[in-house]
Amino acid sequence: MGIEITGIGGLILLVLNIWALVSIVGSNNSTGSKVLWCLLVLILPLVGFIIWLIAGPRSASAQV
């Protein structure tokens, strides 16, 4: 009994996860923090993305 995301929903989730990973890698946070966030987004794609969106590392320009 798992969540299966297919079709256009899966494509949208893939694009959002790639965007999250690029943002995580490009952030100014420590390497350990980046690795943990990347693992979370990769292991739990939907839940990890939502958690990152709410509590994830922000870029320097977003903190102004």
PDB file of N, CA, C, O and CB in Angstrom:
ATOM      1  N   MET A   1       0.846  -1.179   0.000  1.00  0.00           N
ATOM      2  CA  MET A   1       0.000   0.000   0.000  1.00  0.00           C
ATOM      3  C   MET A   1       0.888   1.239   0.000  1.00  0.00           C
ATOM      4  O   MET A   1       1.130   1.830   1.052  1.00  0.00           O
ATOM      5  CB  MET A   1      -0.961   0.000   1.221  1.00  0.00           C
ATOM      6  N   GLY A   2       1.363   1.624  -1.145  1.00  0.00           N
ATOM      7  CA  GLY A   2       2.232   2.787  -1.248  1.00  0.00           C
ATOM      8  C   GLY A   2       1.622   3.830  -2.151  1.00  0.00           C
ATOM      9  O   GLY A   2       0.659   3.575  -2.874  1.00  0.00           O
ATOM     10  N   ILE A   3       2.198   4.998  -2.094  1.00  0.00           N
ATOM     11  CA  ILE A   3       1.756   6.084  -2.964  1.00  0.00           C
ATOM     12  C   ILE A   3       2.485   5.936  -4.288  1.00  0.00           C
ATOM     13  O   ILE A   3       3.715   5.903  -4.329  1.00  0.00           O
ATOM     14  CB  ILE A   3       2.023   7.491  -2.319  1.00  0.00           C
ATOM     15  N   GLU A   4       1.729   5.849  -5.359  1.00  0.00           N
ATOM     16  CA  GLU A   4       2.321   5.730  -6.683  1.00  0.00           C
ATOM     17  C   GLU A   4       1.982   6.983  -7.474  1.00  0.00           C
ATOM     18  O   GLU A   4       0.814   7.307  -7.685  1.00  0.00           O
ATOM     19  CB  GLU A   4       1.819   4.450  -7.416  1.00  0.00           C
ATOM     20  N   ILE A   5       3.019   7.677  -7.905  1.00  0.00           N
ATOM     21  CA  ILE A   5       2.813   8.901  -8.671  1.00  0.00           C
ATOM     22  C   ILE A   5       3.271   8.633 -10.097  1.00  0.00           C
ATOM     23  O   ILE A   5       4.440   8.330 -10.339  1.00  0.00           O
ATOM     24  CB  ILE A   5       3.585  10.116  -8.042  1.00  0.00           C
ATOM     25  N   THR A   6       2.340   8.748 -11.037  1.00  0.00           N
ATOM     26  CA  THR A   6       2.667   8.467 -12.432  1.00  0.00           C
ATOM     27  C   THR A   6       2.155   9.594 -13.319  1.00  0.00           C
ATOM     28  O   THR A   6       1.419  10.474 -12.872  1.00  0.00           O
ATOM     29  CB  THR A   6       2.069   7.112 -12.876  1.00  0.00           C
ATOM     30  N   GLY A   7       2.554   9.548 -14.568  1.00  0.00           N
ATOM     31  CA  GLY A   7       2.059  10.515 -15.540  1.00  0.00           C
ATOM     32  C   GLY A   7       2.566  11.912 -15.285  1.00  0.00           C
ATOM     33  O   GLY A   7       3.726  12.115 -14.927  1.00  0.00           O
ATOM     34  N   ILE A   8       1.685  12.872 -15.474  1.00  0.00           N
ATOM     35  CA  ILE A   8       2.054  14.284 -15.356  1.00  0.00           C
ATOM     36  C   ILE A   8       2.423  14.638 -13.917  1.00  0.00           C
ATOM     37  O   ILE A   8       3.278  15.494 -13.693  1.00  0.00           O
ATOM     38  CB  ILE A   8       0.904  15.178 -15.838  1.00  0.00           C
ATOM     39  N   GLY A   9       1.790  13.991 -12.946  1.00  0.00           N
ATOM     40  CA  GLY A   9       2.132  14.231 -11.540  1.00  0.00           C
ATOM     41  C   GLY A   9       3.560  13.810 -11.227  1.00  0.00           C
ATOM     42  O   GLY A   9       4.275  14.501 -10.500  1.00  0.00           O
ATOM     43  N   GLY A  10       3.968  12.679 -11.775  1.00  0.00           N
ATOM     44  CA  GLY A  10       5.340  12.209 -11.581  1.00  0.00           C
ATOM     45  C   GLY A  10       6.357  13.129 -12.234  1.00  0.00           C
ATOM     46  O   GLY A  10       7.430  13.378 -11.684  1.00  0.00           O
ATOM     47  N   LEU A  11       6.009  13.632 -13.418  1.00  0.00           N
ATOM     48  CA  LEU A  11       6.898  14.556 -14.122  1.00  0.00           C
ATOM     49  C   LEU A  11       7.045  15.865 -13.348  1.00  0.00           C
ATOM     50  O   LEU A  11       8.147  16.401 -13.232  1.00  0.00           O
ATOM     51  CB  LEU A  11       6.369  14.835 -15.538  1.00  0.00           C
ATOM     52  N   ILE A  12       5.953  16.367 -12.828  1.00  0.00           N
ATOM     53  CA  ILE A  12       6.000  17.604 -12.028  1.00  0.00           C
ATOM     54  C   ILE A  12       6.836  17.387 -10.776  1.00  0.00           C
ATOM     55  O   ILE A  12       7.646  18.243 -10.420  1.00  0.00           O
ATOM     56  CB  ILE A  12       4.571  18.069 -11.641  1.00  0.00           C
ATOM     57  N   LEU A  13       6.651  16.256 -10.103  1.00  0.00           N
ATOM     58  CA  LEU A  13       7.430  15.954  -8.905  1.00  0.00           C
ATOM     59  C   LEU A  13       8.915  15.837  -9.235  1.00  0.00           C
ATOM     60  O   LEU A  13       9.756  16.304  -8.467  1.00  0.00           O
ATOM     61  CB  LEU A  13       6.930  14.660  -8.254  1.00  0.00           C
ATOM     62  N   LEU A  14       9.245  15.220 -10.364  1.00  0.00           N
ATOM     63  CA  LEU A  14      10.637  15.102 -10.780  1.00  0.00           C
ATOM     64  C   LEU A  14      11.264  16.473 -11.002  1.00  0.00           C
ATOM     65  O   LEU A  14      12.384  16.723 -10.556  1.00  0.00           O
ATOM     66  CB  LEU A  14      10.742  14.265 -12.053  1.00  0.00           C
ATOM     67  N   VAL A  15      10.555  17.356 -11.682  1.00  0.00           N
ATOM     68  CA  VAL A  15      11.069  18.711 -11.923  1.00  0.00           C
ATOM     69  C   VAL A  15      11.250  19.463 -10.610  1.00  0.00           C
ATOM     70  O   VAL A  15      12.257  20.147 -10.424  1.00  0.00           O
ATOM     71  CB  VAL A  15      10.121  19.493 -12.852  1.00  0.00           C
ATOM     72  N   LEU A  16      10.297  19.347  -9.705  1.00  0.00           N
ATOM     73  CA  LEU A  16      10.399  20.032  -8.411  1.00  0.00           C
ATOM     74  C   LEU A  16      11.563  19.489  -7.584  1.00  0.00           C
ATOM     75  O   LEU A  16      12.259  20.253  -6.916  1.00  0.00           O
ATOM     76  CB  LEU A  16       9.088  19.887  -7.625  1.00  0.00           C
ATOM     77  N   ASN A  17      11.774  18.182  -7.627  1.00  0.00           N
ATOM     78  CA  ASN A  17      12.888  17.597  -6.879  1.00  0.00           C
ATOM     79  C   ASN A  17      14.229  18.015  -7.466  1.00  0.00           C
ATOM     80  O   ASN A  17      15.176  18.269  -6.722  1.00  0.00           O
ATOM     81  CB  ASN A  17      12.777  16.072  -6.865  1.00  0.00           C
ATOM     82  N   ILE A  18      14.322  18.090  -8.780  1.00  0.00           N
ATOM     83  CA  ILE A  18      15.567  18.567  -9.400  1.00  0.00           C
ATOM     84  C   ILE A  18      15.819  20.013  -9.017  1.00  0.00           C
ATOM     85  O   ILE A  18      16.954  20.387  -8.722  1.00  0.00           O
ATOM     86  CB  ILE A  18      15.508  18.425 -10.939  1.00  0.00           C
ATOM     87  N   TRP A  19      14.773  20.830  -9.017  1.00  0.00           N
ATOM     88  CA  TRP A  19      14.906  22.236  -8.607  1.00  0.00           C
ATOM     89  C   TRP A  19      15.369  22.324  -7.151  1.00  0.00           C
ATOM     90  O   TRP A  19      16.222  23.148  -6.820  1.00  0.00           O
ATOM     91  CB  TRP A  19      13.559  22.988  -8.788  1.00  0.00           C
ATOM     92  N   ALA A  20      14.812  21.484  -6.286  1.00  0.00           N
ATOM     93  CA  ALA A  20      15.208  21.471  -4.879  1.00  0.00           C
ATOM     94  C   ALA A  20      16.671  21.069  -4.732  1.00  0.00           C
ATOM     95  O   ALA A  20      17.409  21.693  -3.970  1.00  0.00           O
ATOM     96  CB  ALA A  20      14.314  20.517  -4.077  1.00  0.00           C
ATOM     97  N   LEU A  21      17.096  20.038  -5.449  1.00  0.00           N
ATOM     98  CA  LEU A  21      18.486  19.578  -5.349  1.00  0.00           C
ATOM     99  C   LEU A  21      19.465  20.644  -5.839  1.00  0.00           C
ATOM    100  O   LEU A  21      20.511  20.853  -5.226  1.00  0.00           O
ATOM    101  CB  LEU A  21      18.678  18.286  -6.154  1.00  0.00           C
ATOM    102  N   VAL A  22      19.132  21.314  -6.934  1.00  0.00           N
ATOM    103  CA  VAL A  22      19.996  22.389  -7.435  1.00  0.00           C
ATOM    104  C   VAL A  22      20.068  23.527  -6.425  1.00  0.00           C
ATOM    105  O   VAL A  22      21.142  24.089  -6.207  1.00  0.00           O
ATOM    106  CB  VAL A  22      19.481  22.913  -8.793  1.00  0.00           C
ATOM    107  N   SER A  23      18.955  23.873  -5.811  1.00  0.00           N
ATOM    108  CA  SER A  23      18.944  24.929  -4.797  1.00  0.00           C
ATOM    109  C   SER A  23      19.739  24.530  -3.563  1.00  0.00           C
ATOM    110  O   SER A  23      20.443  25.354  -2.980  1.00  0.00           O
ATOM    111  CB  SER A  23      17.512  25.267  -4.401  1.00  0.00           C
ATOM    112  N   ILE A  24      19.628  23.274  -3.167  1.00  0.00           N
ATOM    113  CA  ILE A  24      20.364  22.792  -1.995  1.00  0.00           C
ATOM    114  C   ILE A  24      21.864  22.850  -2.253  1.00  0.00           C
ATOM    115  O   ILE A  24      22.622  23.349  -1.421  1.00  0.00           O
ATOM    116  CB  ILE A  24      19.938  21.352  -1.636  1.00  0.00           C
ATOM    117  N   VAL A  25      22.288  22.342  -3.397  1.00  0.00           N
ATOM    118  CA  VAL A  25      23.718  22.309  -3.713  1.00  0.00           C
ATOM    119  C   VAL A  25      24.270  23.728  -3.866  1.00  0.00           C
ATOM    120  O   VAL A  25      25.428  23.973  -3.528  1.00  0.00           O
ATOM    121  CB  VAL A  25      23.968  21.497  -5.003  1.00  0.00           C
ATOM    122  N   GLY A  26      23.473  24.655  -4.363  1.00  0.00           N
ATOM    123  CA  GLY A  26      23.921  26.026  -4.565  1.00  0.00           C
ATOM    124  C   GLY A  26      23.826  26.908  -3.331  1.00  0.00           C
ATOM    125  O   GLY A  26      24.215  28.075  -3.379  1.00  0.00           O
ATOM    126  N   SER A  27      23.318  26.377  -2.232  1.00  0.00           N
ATOM    127  CA  SER A  27      23.168  27.191  -1.020  1.00  0.00           C
ATOM    128  C   SER A  27      24.520  27.393  -0.329  1.00  0.00           C
ATOM    129  O   SER A  27      25.510  26.744  -0.668  1.00  0.00           O
ATOM    130  CB  SER A  27      22.167  26.529  -0.047  1.00  0.00           C
ATOM    131  N   ASN A  28      24.540  28.290   0.630  1.00  0.00           N
ATOM    132  CA  ASN A  28      25.764  28.603   1.372  1.00  0.00           C
ATOM    133  C   ASN A  28      25.898  27.791   2.654  1.00  0.00           C
ATOM    134  O   ASN A  28      26.729  28.118   3.501  1.00  0.00           O
ATOM    135  CB  ASN A  28      25.802  30.075   1.705  1.00  0.00           C
ATOM    136  N   ASN A  29      25.115  26.762   2.811  1.00  0.00           N
ATOM    137  CA  ASN A  29      25.160  25.960   4.030  1.00  0.00           C
ATOM    138  C   ASN A  29      26.347  25.008   4.022  1.00  0.00           C
ATOM    139  O   ASN A  29      27.041  24.864   3.015  1.00  0.00           O
ATOM    140  CB  ASN A  29      23.863  25.174   4.198  1.00  0.00           C
ATOM    141  N   SER A  30      26.565  24.364   5.161  1.00  0.00           N
ATOM    142  CA  SER A  30      27.684  23.432   5.291  1.00  0.00           C
ATOM    143  C   SER A  30      27.443  22.191   4.434  1.00  0.00           C
ATOM    144  O   SER A  30      26.311  21.886   4.059  1.00  0.00           O
ATOM    145  CB  SER A  30      27.890  23.033   6.767  1.00  0.00           C
ATOM    146  N   THR A  31      28.517  21.492   4.138  1.00  0.00           N
ATOM    147  CA  THR A  31      28.436  20.299   3.304  1.00  0.00           C
ATOM    148  C   THR A  31      27.567  19.222   3.959  1.00  0.00           C
ATOM    149  O   THR A  31      26.791  18.553   3.276  1.00  0.00           O
ATOM    150  CB  THR A  31      29.838  19.751   3.031  1.00  0.00           C
ATOM    151  N   GLY A  32      27.692  19.056   5.260  1.00  0.00           N
ATOM    152  CA  GLY A  32      26.886  18.062   5.970  1.00  0.00           C
ATOM    153  C   GLY A  32      25.399  18.353   5.850  1.00  0.00           C
ATOM    154  O   GLY A  32      24.596  17.443   5.645  1.00  0.00           O
ATOM    155  N   SER A  33      25.040  19.611   5.979  1.00  0.00           N
ATOM    156  CA  SER A  33      23.646  20.015   5.841  1.00  0.00           C
ATOM    157  C   SER A  33      23.132  19.743   4.432  1.00  0.00           C
ATOM    158  O   SER A  33      22.014  19.260   4.251  1.00  0.00           O
ATOM    159  CB  SER A  33      23.485  21.494   6.182  1.00  0.00           C
ATOM    160  N   LYS A  34      23.955  20.056   3.443  1.00  0.00           N
ATOM    161  CA  LYS A  34      23.560  19.817   2.051  1.00  0.00           C
ATOM    162  C   LYS A  34      23.338  18.331   1.794  1.00  0.00           C
ATOM    163  O   LYS A  34      22.374  17.947   1.132  1.00  0.00           O
ATOM    164  CB  LYS A  34      24.626  20.363   1.088  1.00  0.00           C
ATOM    165  N   VAL A  35      24.233  17.498   2.318  1.00  0.00           N
ATOM    166  CA  VAL A  35      24.117  16.047   2.116  1.00  0.00           C
ATOM    167  C   VAL A  35      22.838  15.522   2.755  1.00  0.00           C
ATOM    168  O   VAL A  35      22.126  14.725   2.144  1.00  0.00           O
ATOM    169  CB  VAL A  35      25.345  15.314   2.703  1.00  0.00           C
ATOM    170  N   LEU A  36      22.538  15.956   3.967  1.00  0.00           N
ATOM    171  CA  LEU A  36      21.333  15.491   4.647  1.00  0.00           C
ATOM    172  C   LEU A  36      20.067  15.904   3.903  1.00  0.00           C
ATOM    173  O   LEU A  36      19.146  15.101   3.754  1.00  0.00           O
ATOM    174  CB  LEU A  36      21.294  16.028   6.069  1.00  0.00           C
ATOM    175  N   TRP A  37      20.013  17.156   3.434  1.00  0.00           N
ATOM    176  CA  TRP A  37      18.845  17.614   2.685  1.00  0.00           C
ATOM    177  C   TRP A  37      18.699  16.856   1.376  1.00  0.00           C
ATOM    178  O   TRP A  37      17.592  16.471   1.000  1.00  0.00           O
ATOM    179  CB  TRP A  37      18.939  19.111   2.412  1.00  0.00           C
ATOM    180  N   CYS A  38      19.817  16.638   0.676  1.00  0.00           N
ATOM    181  CA  CYS A  38      19.767  15.894  -0.591  1.00  0.00           C
ATOM    182  C   CYS A  38      19.274  14.465  -0.365  1.00  0.00           C
ATOM    183  O   CYS A  38      18.450  13.965  -1.131  1.00  0.00           O
ATOM    184  CB  CYS A  38      21.159  15.873  -1.259  1.00  0.00           C
ATOM    185  N   LEU A  39      19.767  13.815   0.670  1.00  0.00           N
ATOM    186  CA  LEU A  39      19.315  12.456   0.971  1.00  0.00           C
ATOM    187  C   LEU A  39      17.824  12.419   1.288  1.00  0.00           C
ATOM    188  O   LEU A  39      17.112  11.511   0.858  1.00  0.00           O
ATOM    189  CB  LEU A  39      20.109  11.882   2.143  1.00  0.00           C
ATOM    190  N   LEU A  40      17.359  13.405   2.038  1.00  0.00           N
ATOM    191  CA  LEU A  40      15.943  13.460   2.380  1.00  0.00           C
ATOM    192  C   LEU A  40      15.085  13.608   1.126  1.00  0.00           C
ATOM    193  O   LEU A  40      14.073  12.923   0.978  1.00  0.00           O
ATOM    194  CB  LEU A  40      15.673  14.617   3.348  1.00  0.00           C
ATOM    195  N   VAL A  41      15.487  14.495   0.234  1.00  0.00           N
ATOM    196  CA  VAL A  41      14.717  14.717  -0.993  1.00  0.00           C
ATOM    197  C   VAL A  41      14.793  13.502  -1.914  1.00  0.00           C
ATOM    198  O   VAL A  41      13.816  13.182  -2.591  1.00  0.00           O
ATOM    199  CB  VAL A  41      15.227  15.968  -1.727  1.00  0.00           C
ATOM    200  N   LEU A  42      15.936  12.823  -1.948  1.00  0.00           N
ATOM    201  CA  LEU A  42      16.073  11.665  -2.830  1.00  0.00           C
ATOM    202  C   LEU A  42      15.368  10.426  -2.297  1.00  0.00           C
ATOM    203  O   LEU A  42      14.787   9.668  -3.074  1.00  0.00           O
ATOM    204  CB  LEU A  42      17.528  11.357  -3.045  1.00  0.00           C
ATOM    205  N   ILE A  43      15.407  10.204  -0.978  1.00  0.00           N
ATOM    206  CA  ILE A  43      14.817   9.002  -0.400  1.00  0.00           C
ATOM    207  C   ILE A  43      13.290   9.124  -0.288  1.00  0.00           C
ATOM    208  O   ILE A  43      12.563   8.165  -0.549  1.00  0.00           O
ATOM    209  CB  ILE A  43      15.427   8.729   0.979  1.00  0.00           C
ATOM    210  N   LEU A  44      12.820  10.298   0.099  1.00  0.00           N
ATOM    211  CA  LEU A  44      11.380  10.540   0.226  1.00  0.00           C
ATOM    212  C   LEU A  44      10.993  11.697  -0.699  1.00  0.00           C
ATOM    213  O   LEU A  44      10.881  12.831  -0.234  1.00  0.00           O
ATOM    214  CB  LEU A  44      10.987  10.857   1.713  1.00  0.00           C
ATOM    215  N   PRO A  45      10.791  11.446  -1.976  1.00  0.00           N
ATOM    216  CA  PRO A  45      10.634  12.543  -2.928  1.00  0.00           C
ATOM    217  C   PRO A  45       9.517  13.537  -2.587  1.00  0.00           C
ATOM    218  O   PRO A  45       9.772  14.740  -2.549  1.00  0.00           O
ATOM    219  CB  PRO A  45      10.380  11.978  -4.277  1.00  0.00           C
ATOM    220  N   LEU A  46       8.316  13.081  -2.343  1.00  0.00           N
ATOM    221  CA  LEU A  46       7.211  14.010  -2.092  1.00  0.00           C
ATOM    222  C   LEU A  46       7.309  14.633  -0.705  1.00  0.00           C
ATOM    223  O   LEU A  46       7.256  15.855  -0.564  1.00  0.00           O
ATOM    224  CB  LEU A  46       5.872  13.292  -2.244  1.00  0.00           C
ATOM    225  N   VAL A  47       7.451  13.804   0.305  1.00  0.00           N
ATOM    226  CA  VAL A  47       7.524  14.301   1.682  1.00  0.00           C
ATOM    227  C   VAL A  47       8.798  15.121   1.888  1.00  0.00           C
ATOM    228  O   VAL A  47       8.772  16.171   2.530  1.00  0.00           O
ATOM    229  CB  VAL A  47       7.477  13.126   2.687  1.00  0.00           C
ATOM    230  N   GLY A  48       9.908  14.636   1.340  1.00  0.00           N
ATOM    231  CA  GLY A  48      11.175  15.353   1.467  1.00  0.00           C
ATOM    232  C   GLY A  48      11.124  16.723   0.826  1.00  0.00           C
ATOM    233  O   GLY A  48      11.655  17.689   1.375  1.00  0.00           O
ATOM    234  N   PHE A  49      10.484  16.816  -0.341  1.00  0.00           N
ATOM    235  CA  PHE A  49      10.354  18.116  -1.004  1.00  0.00           C
ATOM    236  C   PHE A  49       9.510  19.068  -0.176  1.00  0.00           C
ATOM    237  O   PHE A  49       9.854  20.242  -0.043  1.00  0.00           O
ATOM    238  CB  PHE A  49       9.743  17.952  -2.395  1.00  0.00           C
ATOM    239  N   ILE A  50       8.427  18.587   0.374  1.00  0.00           N
ATOM    240  CA  ILE A  50       7.554  19.449   1.186  1.00  0.00           C
ATOM    241  C   ILE A  50       8.280  19.924   2.439  1.00  0.00           C
ATOM    242  O   ILE A  50       8.176  21.093   2.809  1.00  0.00           O
ATOM    243  CB  ILE A  50       6.263  18.701   1.576  1.00  0.00           C
ATOM    244  N   ILE A  51       9.010  19.030   3.090  1.00  0.00           N
ATOM    245  CA  ILE A  51       9.773  19.421   4.282  1.00  0.00           C
ATOM    246  C   ILE A  51      10.842  20.442   3.910  1.00  0.00           C
ATOM    247  O   ILE A  51      11.038  21.428   4.620  1.00  0.00           O
ATOM    248  CB  ILE A  51      10.422  18.183   4.950  1.00  0.00           C
ATOM    249  N   TRP A  52      11.539  20.203   2.787  1.00  0.00           N
ATOM    250  CA  TRP A  52      12.567  21.155   2.342  1.00  0.00           C
ATOM    251  C   TRP A  52      11.941  22.502   2.019  1.00  0.00           C
ATOM    252  O   TRP A  52      12.514  23.541   2.346  1.00  0.00           O
ATOM    253  CB  TRP A  52      13.318  20.611   1.109  1.00  0.00           C
ATOM    254  N   LEU A  53      10.782  22.503   1.389  1.00  0.00           N
ATOM    255  CA  LEU A  53      10.114  23.743   1.015  1.00  0.00           C
ATOM    256  C   LEU A  53       9.745  24.564   2.246  1.00  0.00           C
ATOM    257  O   LEU A  53       9.810  25.793   2.215  1.00  0.00           O
ATOM    258  CB  LEU A  53       8.866  23.444   0.191  1.00  0.00           C
ATOM    259  N   ILE A  54       9.362  23.895   3.319  1.00  0.00           N
ATOM    260  CA  ILE A  54       8.947  24.591   4.542  1.00  0.00           C
ATOM    261  C   ILE A  54      10.148  24.980   5.404  1.00  0.00           C
ATOM    262  O   ILE A  54      10.221  26.111   5.885  1.00  0.00           O
ATOM    263  CB  ILE A  54       7.990  23.712   5.352  1.00  0.00           C
ATOM    264  N   ALA A  55      11.089  24.057   5.604  1.00  0.00           N
ATOM    265  CA  ALA A  55      12.152  24.281   6.587  1.00  0.00           C
ATOM    266  C   ALA A  55      13.558  24.208   6.013  1.00  0.00           C
ATOM    267  O   ALA A  55      14.528  24.211   6.771  1.00  0.00           O
ATOM    268  CB  ALA A  55      12.030  23.288   7.685  1.00  0.00           C
ATOM    269  N   GLY A  56      13.691  24.144   4.715  1.00  0.00           N
ATOM    270  CA  GLY A  56      14.995  23.924   4.103  1.00  0.00           C
ATOM    271  C   GLY A  56      15.905  25.132   4.131  1.00  0.00           C
ATOM    272  O   GLY A  56      15.509  26.219   4.552  1.00  0.00           O
ATOM    273  N   PRO A  57      17.120  24.929   3.680  1.00  0.00           N
ATOM    274  CA  PRO A  57      18.091  26.016   3.642  1.00  0.00           C
ATOM    275  C   PRO A  57      17.681  27.067   2.623  1.00  0.00           C
ATOM    276  O   PRO A  57      17.250  26.743   1.517  1.00  0.00           O
ATOM    277  CB  PRO A  57      19.486  25.479   3.317  1.00  0.00           C
ATOM    278  N   ARG A  58      17.817  28.304   3.001  1.00  0.00           N
ATOM    279  CA  ARG A  58      17.462  29.414   2.102  1.00  0.00           C
ATOM    280  C   ARG A  58      18.730  30.009   1.535  1.00  0.00           C
ATOM    281  O   ARG A  58      19.793  29.958   2.153  1.00  0.00           O
ATOM    282  CB  ARG A  58      16.630  30.504   2.842  1.00  0.00           C
ATOM    283  N   SER A  59      18.601  30.575   0.346  1.00  0.00           N
ATOM    284  CA  SER A  59      19.749  31.253  -0.238  1.00  0.00           C
ATOM    285  C   SER A  59      19.957  32.585   0.461  1.00  0.00           C
ATOM    286  O   SER A  59      19.064  33.067   1.158  1.00  0.00           O
ATOM    287  CB  SER A  59      19.558  31.456  -1.755  1.00  0.00           C
ATOM    288  N   ALA A  60      21.118  33.178   0.284  1.00  0.00           N
ATOM    289  CA  ALA A  60      21.450  34.433   0.953  1.00  0.00           C
ATOM    290  C   ALA A  60      20.510  35.557   0.508  1.00  0.00           C
ATOM    291  O   ALA A  60      20.163  36.419   1.315  1.00  0.00           O
ATOM    292  CB  ALA A  60      22.910  34.818   0.669  1.00  0.00           C
ATOM    293  N   SER A  61      20.099  35.561  -0.743  1.00  0.00           N
ATOM    294  CA  SER A  61      19.216  36.624  -1.236  1.00  0.00           C
ATOM    295  C   SER A  61      17.810  36.520  -0.667  1.00  0.00           C
ATOM    296  O   SER A  61      17.117  37.532  -0.561  1.00  0.00           O
ATOM    297  CB  SER A  61      19.153  36.587  -2.748  1.00  0.00           C
ATOM    298  N   ALA A  62      17.369  35.312  -0.296  1.00  0.00           N
ATOM    299  CA  ALA A  62      16.036  35.132   0.246  1.00  0.00           C
ATOM    300  C   ALA A  62      15.958  35.537   1.728  1.00  0.00           C
ATOM    301  O   ALA A  62      14.860  35.708   2.259  1.00  0.00           O
ATOM    302  CB  ALA A  62      15.604  33.685   0.075  1.00  0.00           C
ATOM    303  N   GLN A  63      17.094  35.689   2.388  1.00  0.00           N
ATOM    304  CA  GLN A  63      17.077  36.013   3.814  1.00  0.00           C
ATOM    305  C   GLN A  63      17.028  37.509   4.065  1.00  0.00           C
ATOM    306  O   GLN A  63      17.007  37.924   5.224  1.00  0.00           O
ATOM    307  CB  GLN A  63      18.290  35.427   4.494  1.00  0.00           C
ATOM    308  N   VAL A  64      17.009  38.319   3.052  1.00  0.00           N
ATOM    309  CA  VAL A  64      17.017  39.778   3.227  1.00  0.00           C
ATOM    310  C   VAL A  64      15.719  40.265   3.757  1.00  0.00           C
ATOM    311  O   VAL A  64      15.549  41.467   3.964  1.00  0.00           O
ATOM    312  CB  VAL A  64      17.321  40.478   1.933  1.00  0.00           C
TER     313      VAL A  64
END
